[in-house]
């Protein structure tokens, strides 16, 4: 399947297991697409959108397209090759020729926190999907007529694919959705977001979630780390105004003092690590989070991913299973594969390090189960081998230059 016909399914996690189209209790994801490119330079001020969408009635399709909220005229026509590939699906193609200078003439390019983002929203009957386009400084200058404008940072396609499995104009929107879910889970447990505290994104990849968090919480001091040196280098170059980025090693420690952090979130990381490595990192996260602080992470949901029978059977018996021959991601170490935990295992084993407040069901990162942990105010049963006695110091990276007043 070519990139131009990728389902508009928000694959917002590193796991590469086959995804069921409709997880239990969820709304159907819209089947629609706008074709690449998703990066626009100065030669793309005049631009043709083209794509296709599922419709309720091919004879009377109800389709609309907006660009940053501005309606644009479209042409609707048959796309027989799509019908051939998806028998029984009612579809119509759409196209629109636009001049962005005209369409965005009344748009404030500074209205979005963190930089300008071009968004094209396709509506088909009740379905809605927004596609996001990275734009260059030259494009901004050509469209809006002056220098100094900032685009919202979007990583190159290989880094997007490494994290989400596709580059289909959803990267930033996916991060925004995860940020919203994090806030909702914390709020449900009466946990205020640490607006003037210190928050670490453990396993951040190219900043998909952190960029959105930093915009939503401008007074919080953010940091992020990952084993992916390429992603961290890109973030350090393009997102330094959002936070501090560094490469962590496969094993602890992290360069934080004991109890330095108010919150750690870690999206789709423990879904990929072998068990011994998980114990090491659980102990380390318990060390760097302050007493009464929180860790929010995820586990694999068996009803969203079509896990093989041997894996679910082994998990029922042992509570945890790691598949060393499944889930490999290009550009990441060989140990980064696929892991699955039962809820009982999480409450029993992770409970040695934290109080387990919440184990959800495909409520974080679109397809995974949220796990909310709180560090006890007294020392946990299992502790990290690292501590402040190992000559570690607070603020090793100086922390980002963000407002804390």
Backbone torsions as a table, in degrees:
resi	resn	phi	psi	omega
1	UNK	NA	128.3	-178.8
2	UNK	-74.9	163.1	178.9
3	UNK	-60.4	-29.3	-176.9
4	UNK	-74.0	-10.8	178.9
5	UNK	-121.9	23.0	175.5
6	UNK	-69.1	136.2	174.8
7	UNK	-56.5	145.0	175.7
8	UNK	-82.7	55.4	-179.7
9	UNK	-99.5	125.4	-175.3
10	UNK	-74.5	83.6	179.0
11	UNK	-78.0	76.8	-169.5
12	UNK	-94.1	53.1	176.8
13	UNK	-165.2	160.8	-174.0
14	UNK	-76.9	-18.2	-175.0
15	UNK	-62.9	137.2	-175.5
16	UNK	-108.1	17.4	178.7
17	UNK	-68.3	152.5	177.5
18	UNK	-57.8	135.2	-175.3
19	UNK	-104.8	125.7	172.7
20	UNK	-67.7	140.9	-173.8
21	UNK	-65.5	-39.8	-177.1
22	UNK	-124.0	96.3	175.1
23	UNK	-60.1	151.5	-178.7
24	UNK	-54.2	130.9	176.7
25	UNK	80.1	2.9	-177.4
26	UNK	-100.1	162.1	172.4
27	UNK	-78.3	149.5	176.8
28	UNK	-61.6	138.2	175.8
29	UNK	-79.1	138.2	-177.2
30	UNK	-69.7	136.3	175.2
31	UNK	-95.7	100.5	-179.7
32	UNK	-159.9	158.7	180.0
33	UNK	-153.5	150.8	162.4
34	UNK	-116.9	135.9	-173.3
35	UNK	-72.4	153.6	171.4
36	UNK	-61.3	166.6	10.2
37	UNK	-83.3	156.9	175.5
38	UNK	-109.6	12.2	173.2
39	UNK	-125.0	124.7	-174.3
40	UNK	-115.5	125.0	175.9
41	UNK	-104.8	-174.2	-174.7
42	UNK	-61.3	-23.3	179.0
43	UNK	-80.3	2.0	-178.3
44	UNK	-113.6	29.7	174.5
45	UNK	-70.3	-39.6	166.7
46	UNK	-92.2	123.6	-168.2
47	UNK	-143.8	144.6	176.9
48	UNK	-113.1	114.4	169.9
49	UNK	-79.0	137.4	173.5
50	UNK	-147.5	140.1	-179.5
51	UNK	-173.7	-162.9	177.5
52	UNK	-152.1	162.4	-177.6
53	UNK	-149.8	151.1	169.0
54	UNK	-66.6	141.9	178.9
55	UNK	-132.6	161.1	175.6
56	UNK	-76.6	-36.2	-174.6
57	UNK	-143.1	111.3	-178.9
58	UNK	-63.5	-28.7	-178.1
59	UNK	-78.3	-23.1	179.2
60	UNK	-138.9	64.7	-177.0
61	UNK	-69.6	142.6	178.0
62	UNK	-114.5	91.5	-173.4
63	UNK	-126.4	141.0	177.0
64	UNK	-142.6	155.4	178.5
65	UNK	-134.4	131.9	173.4
66	UNK	-124.9	149.9	175.5
67	UNK	-119.2	112.2	-174.3
68	UNK	48.7	43.6	176.5
69	UNK	85.0	-4.8	-178.4
70	UNK	-96.5	120.7	178.8
71	UNK	-64.6	140.2	175.9
72	UNK	-127.7	146.6	179.5
73	UNK	-68.7	144.4	-179.6
74	UNK	-130.3	158.0	168.4
75	UNK	-106.5	137.9	179.4
76	UNK	-119.5	133.9	-175.4
77	UNK	-154.7	165.2	-179.6
78	UNK	-67.3	156.3	174.4
79	UNK	-137.2	78.8	-171.1
80	UNK	-61.1	-30.9	-178.6
81	UNK	-66.8	-29.3	176.3
82	UNK	-70.3	-43.9	177.0
83	UNK	-57.2	-38.1	-179.3
84	UNK	-65.2	-39.7	-178.4
85	UNK	-78.7	-23.9	-178.4
86	UNK	-128.0	74.1	-177.3
87	UNK	-60.3	137.5	179.7
88	UNK	89.6	-11.9	179.6
89	UNK	-88.9	129.7	175.5
90	UNK	-86.6	122.6	-175.8
91	UNK	-136.9	157.0	169.5
92	UNK	-141.8	143.4	174.7
93	UNK	-85.6	157.7	176.0
94	UNK	-140.1	151.7	174.0
95	UNK	-146.6	155.8	178.2
96	UNK	-153.1	128.3	174.8
97	UNK	-98.3	122.0	-175.4
98	UNK	-129.9	153.9	166.0
99	UNK	-113.8	114.7	-172.7
100	UNK	-65.5	-27.8	175.2
101	UNK	-59.4	-42.6	-179.6
102	UNK	-73.1	-47.3	-175.3
103	UNK	-63.4	-38.4	-174.2
104	UNK	-101.8	18.1	-175.9
105	UNK	-57.9	-33.4	-178.2
106	UNK	-104.0	15.0	-177.8
107	UNK	-95.7	135.0	175.6
108	UNK	-84.9	112.1	-176.6
109	UNK	-69.4	-9.6	-179.3
110	UNK	-102.0	8.0	-172.6
111	UNK	-72.5	-25.8	179.8
112	UNK	-89.0	129.3	174.3
113	UNK	-64.4	137.3	178.6
114	UNK	91.5	-10.3	179.0
115	UNK	128.1	164.3	-177.0
116	UNK	-75.8	139.4	174.7
117	UNK	-131.7	130.5	175.2
118	UNK	-87.2	127.0	-177.1
119	UNK	-127.3	125.6	175.6
120	UNK	-112.3	118.2	-176.5
121	UNK	-106.1	125.0	176.5
122	UNK	-103.2	127.2	173.3
123	UNK	-116.2	130.4	176.5
124	UNK	-132.2	106.2	-173.2
125	UNK	54.8	-119.5	-178.5
126	UNK	-88.4	-6.0	-175.3
127	UNK	-84.6	147.4	178.1
128	UNK	-147.6	133.6	176.7
129	UNK	-144.4	132.8	178.2
130	UNK	-106.7	127.7	177.0
131	UNK	-103.6	136.7	-176.4
132	UNK	-111.9	142.6	-176.1
133	UNK	-125.3	126.4	172.0
134	UNK	-74.9	141.6	179.8
135	UNK	-126.4	148.5	-178.8
136	UNK	-89.2	162.8	173.9
137	UNK	-57.0	-35.2	179.0
138	UNK	-65.6	-38.3	177.1
139	UNK	-64.0	-46.2	179.3
140	UNK	-59.5	-43.5	-179.8
141	UNK	-64.4	-40.7	-178.5
142	UNK	-68.5	-39.6	-175.5
143	UNK	-78.9	-44.0	-172.6
144	UNK	-102.1	-9.5	168.8
145	UNK	83.5	10.7	176.0
146	UNK	-153.0	160.4	-177.6
147	UNK	-85.3	174.3	173.7
148	UNK	87.0	-0.4	178.6
149	UNK	-79.5	148.1	-176.1
150	UNK	-116.5	131.9	175.4
151	UNK	-92.5	147.0	175.0
152	UNK	-64.7	130.8	-174.8
153	UNK	-70.4	128.4	176.2
154	UNK	-126.8	125.7	-175.8
155	UNK	-69.1	161.2	176.2
156	UNK	-62.4	157.0	-173.0
157	UNK	-54.7	-41.9	179.8
158	UNK	-57.9	-37.1	177.7
159	UNK	-71.9	-36.2	175.3
160	UNK	-61.5	-46.5	-177.3
161	UNK	-63.7	-36.8	179.8
162	UNK	-60.6	-30.8	-176.9
163	UNK	-95.1	-44.6	-171.5
164	UNK	-107.7	-10.2	-179.6
165	UNK	86.6	-6.1	-179.3
166	UNK	-161.5	161.5	174.2
167	UNK	-125.8	83.9	-172.0
168	UNK	-124.2	36.0	175.4
169	UNK	71.6	29.2	-177.2
170	UNK	-126.0	1.9	-169.5
171	UNK	-57.9	-55.9	-177.5
172	UNK	-67.8	-38.8	178.4
173	UNK	-63.1	-38.6	176.9
174	UNK	-62.9	-41.9	176.4
175	UNK	-64.2	-37.5	178.6
176	UNK	-64.6	-39.6	178.9
177	UNK	-66.1	-42.1	178.0
178	UNK	-64.0	-41.3	177.6
179	UNK	-58.7	-43.5	178.6
180	UNK	-62.8	-42.3	-179.8
181	UNK	-64.6	-40.2	177.0
182	UNK	-58.3	-47.5	-179.4
183	UNK	-62.1	-41.1	-178.7
184	UNK	-65.3	-41.2	-179.5
185	UNK	-66.2	-44.5	177.2
186	UNK	-60.6	-45.0	-178.8
187	UNK	-62.3	-38.4	-179.4
188	UNK	-61.4	-25.6	179.3
189	UNK	-104.7	17.0	176.3
190	UNK	68.4	26.6	-178.0
191	UNK	-100.6	109.4	176.9
192	UNK	-70.8	141.1	176.5
193	UNK	-65.8	135.5	-176.7
194	UNK	-71.8	81.6	-172.1
195	UNK	-60.4	-30.7	178.4
196	UNK	-122.1	25.9	-179.9
197	UNK	-105.7	-162.3	-177.4
198	UNK	-118.9	126.3	-174.6
199	UNK	-127.9	134.6	-179.8
200	UNK	-119.8	133.1	174.0
201	UNK	-97.3	103.9	-176.7
202	UNK	-91.7	111.7	-174.9
203	UNK	86.6	48.2	-169.6
204	UNK	-76.3	-17.6	-170.2
205	UNK	57.8	-148.7	-177.2
206	UNK	-82.6	37.3	169.5
207	UNK	76.8	24.3	-176.0
208	UNK	-57.5	-45.9	-177.9
209	UNK	-88.8	-41.2	-175.9
210	UNK	-59.9	-40.4	-180.0
211	UNK	-58.2	-40.5	-179.8
212	UNK	-72.4	-39.8	177.8
213	UNK	-61.9	-41.4	-177.6
214	UNK	-64.8	-35.5	177.1
215	UNK	-69.0	-39.5	-176.1
216	UNK	-76.5	-24.1	-175.5
217	UNK	-132.6	75.0	-170.9
218	UNK	-68.9	-14.1	-178.8
219	UNK	-99.4	-3.9	178.9
220	UNK	-81.7	143.3	176.2
221	UNK	-91.9	109.8	-176.5
222	UNK	-102.7	146.6	167.2
223	UNK	-138.2	163.8	-178.7
224	UNK	-151.4	148.0	177.1
225	UNK	-144.4	159.7	179.8
226	UNK	-162.7	158.4	173.3
227	UNK	-78.5	-11.1	-178.4
228	UNK	-83.8	97.5	-176.5
229	UNK	-64.6	-34.0	179.7
230	UNK	-64.7	-43.9	179.0
231	UNK	-64.8	-41.0	-179.5
232	UNK	-66.7	-36.8	177.5
233	UNK	-64.9	-40.3	178.6
234	UNK	-64.5	-44.2	179.8
235	UNK	-62.8	-43.2	-179.3
236	UNK	-61.3	-32.7	-179.8
237	UNK	-80.0	-37.2	-169.8
238	UNK	-110.1	-14.1	-175.3
239	UNK	-127.6	19.9	-175.9
240	UNK	-62.4	-22.5	177.7
241	UNK	-74.1	-12.9	178.7
242	UNK	-92.4	-30.4	-175.7
243	UNK	177.6	-172.5	-179.9
244	UNK	-104.0	133.2	-175.2
245	UNK	-122.3	138.5	176.6
246	UNK	-152.4	159.9	178.0
247	UNK	-87.0	126.5	171.1
248	UNK	-98.8	155.0	178.9
249	UNK	-83.2	164.9	179.6
250	UNK	-60.6	-24.6	178.5
251	UNK	-119.5	154.3	176.8
252	UNK	-58.6	164.0	17.4
253	UNK	-100.7	170.3	165.0
254	UNK	-95.1	152.3	-174.9
255	UNK	-83.6	52.6	178.3
256	UNK	-123.6	151.1	174.1
257	UNK	-73.7	162.7	176.6
258	UNK	-57.2	131.7	174.7
259	UNK	65.5	25.9	-175.9
260	UNK	-79.1	-24.0	-170.2
261	UNK	-106.6	143.4	175.0
262	UNK	-83.8	-36.0	-175.3
263	UNK	-150.0	137.8	167.6
264	UNK	-121.4	129.6	167.6
265	UNK	-116.9	146.1	-172.0
266	UNK	-145.8	101.8	-170.8
267	UNK	-97.7	120.4	176.7
268	UNK	56.6	49.7	175.3
269	UNK	-113.7	-51.8	178.3
270	UNK	-69.4	-8.9	173.2
271	UNK	-77.8	1.4	-174.7
272	UNK	-133.1	-2.3	-171.1
273	UNK	-103.8	147.0	172.4
274	UNK	-66.3	161.8	-169.3
275	UNK	-63.8	-41.6	-178.3
276	UNK	-64.3	-36.3	177.9
277	UNK	-68.5	-34.6	178.1
278	UNK	-64.4	-42.5	178.1
279	UNK	-60.5	-43.1	-179.2
280	UNK	-61.4	-42.4	-177.0
281	UNK	-77.6	-32.7	174.5
282	UNK	-61.6	-43.2	178.2
283	UNK	-64.4	-39.7	-179.6
284	UNK	-68.4	-41.0	177.6
285	UNK	-64.9	-36.2	176.1
286	UNK	-64.9	-28.9	178.0
287	UNK	-72.5	-45.3	-170.9
288	UNK	-83.1	-17.1	176.9
289	UNK	-85.0	139.9	-178.5
290	UNK	-69.6	155.7	174.1
291	UNK	-56.0	130.0	-174.8
292	UNK	85.0	-2.1	177.4
293	UNK	-81.8	177.9	-168.2
294	UNK	-130.3	150.1	168.9
295	UNK	-125.3	130.0	176.8
296	UNK	-120.8	118.9	-178.1
297	UNK	-138.0	-168.0	-175.1
298	UNK	-136.7	158.4	168.1
299	UNK	-129.6	161.8	-178.4
300	UNK	-70.2	135.1	175.7
301	UNK	-94.2	120.2	-175.6
302	UNK	-70.8	-19.2	-177.8
303	UNK	-87.3	-14.7	177.9
304	UNK	-93.6	-43.0	176.8
305	UNK	-96.5	136.8	178.7
306	UNK	-78.7	78.6	179.5
307	UNK	-70.2	142.4	178.6
308	UNK	-65.5	154.3	-176.5
309	UNK	-58.3	-40.0	-177.3
310	UNK	-60.6	-32.0	-176.8
311	UNK	-74.7	-46.2	179.0
312	UNK	-67.5	-35.8	177.5
313	UNK	-64.8	-44.0	178.9
314	UNK	-64.3	-37.6	179.6
315	UNK	-66.7	-38.4	178.3
316	UNK	-62.0	-34.4	-177.9
317	UNK	-79.1	-42.2	-172.1
318	UNK	-109.3	-19.8	-177.7
319	UNK	91.0	-21.2	-179.4
320	UNK	-145.2	141.7	174.4
321	UNK	-145.0	138.7	177.9
322	UNK	-121.4	127.3	-177.0
323	UNK	-105.1	98.6	-175.2
324	UNK	-70.5	-11.6	-179.6
325	UNK	-109.5	15.1	-179.0
326	UNK	-130.2	149.5	170.9
327	UNK	80.6	17.0	-179.7
328	UNK	-63.6	140.2	-179.4
329	UNK	-119.5	125.9	178.1
330	UNK	-57.9	133.9	177.6
331	UNK	91.8	-4.6	179.8
332	UNK	-118.7	159.7	-174.6
333	UNK	-61.7	160.6	-177.1
334	UNK	-64.0	-28.8	-178.5
335	UNK	-72.0	-13.3	-175.4
336	UNK	-82.9	88.1	-174.1
337	UNK	-121.6	-128.6	-176.1
338	UNK	-127.8	129.9	179.0
339	UNK	-129.3	147.4	178.4
340	UNK	-136.4	134.5	178.1
341	UNK	-120.8	143.1	167.6
342	UNK	-82.3	162.1	177.8
343	UNK	-62.9	-39.6	180.0
344	UNK	-60.4	-41.6	178.6
345	UNK	-61.4	-46.6	-179.1
346	UNK	-59.0	-46.5	-177.6
347	UNK	-67.4	-35.2	-177.3
348	UNK	-79.9	-49.4	-172.7
349	UNK	-86.1	-48.0	178.4
350	UNK	-67.3	-22.8	176.5
351	UNK	-66.1	-11.5	173.8
352	UNK	-71.5	-20.2	-176.3
353	UNK	-109.7	-31.1	-173.5
354	UNK	-142.2	163.4	162.6
355	UNK	-77.1	127.1	179.4
356	UNK	-91.5	106.3	-176.2
357	UNK	-86.7	-31.6	-170.0
358	UNK	-155.4	132.5	167.1
359	UNK	-127.9	111.9	-172.6
360	UNK	-94.3	-164.0	179.0
361	UNK	-141.1	112.8	-172.6
362	UNK	31.9	52.5	-178.3
363	UNK	-112.9	6.7	176.9
364	UNK	-147.3	139.5	-178.9
365	UNK	62.9	30.6	175.9
366	UNK	69.0	-47.8	-169.7
367	UNK	-121.1	7.6	-174.0
368	UNK	-122.8	170.1	-178.8
369	UNK	-99.1	126.3	177.6
370	UNK	-73.1	142.8	172.8
371	UNK	-129.0	115.1	179.8
372	UNK	-103.8	124.2	-176.1
373	UNK	-120.4	144.5	175.5
374	UNK	-124.9	133.6	177.0
375	UNK	-76.0	126.9	179.0
376	UNK	-60.6	154.2	177.6
377	UNK	-73.0	-20.0	171.1
378	UNK	-101.7	166.0	-174.7
379	UNK	-61.8	135.8	176.7
380	UNK	-69.2	165.7	-179.6
381	UNK	-61.8	-48.9	-179.3
382	UNK	-102.9	133.5	-176.0
383	UNK	-125.8	157.4	178.5
384	UNK	-70.5	151.4	175.0
385	UNK	-74.2	-9.2	-176.0
386	UNK	-107.2	147.9	178.1
387	UNK	-156.5	179.8	-179.4
388	UNK	-64.8	-15.0	178.2
389	UNK	-72.7	-8.6	179.0
390	UNK	-93.0	32.1	175.7
391	UNK	59.7	41.4	176.2
392	UNK	-97.1	150.9	-176.8
393	UNK	-139.0	151.1	179.9
394	UNK	-67.7	144.7	174.2
395	UNK	67.9	35.6	-177.7
396	UNK	-54.5	-35.8	-177.1
397	UNK	-97.7	9.4	177.8
398	UNK	79.3	-15.0	-176.5
399	UNK	60.4	152.2	-175.1
400	UNK	-66.0	153.2	179.5
401	UNK	-83.0	73.0	179.1
402	UNK	-117.8	155.0	-175.2
403	UNK	-62.4	132.6	174.3
404	UNK	-129.9	15.1	-179.9
405	UNK	-89.8	NA	NA
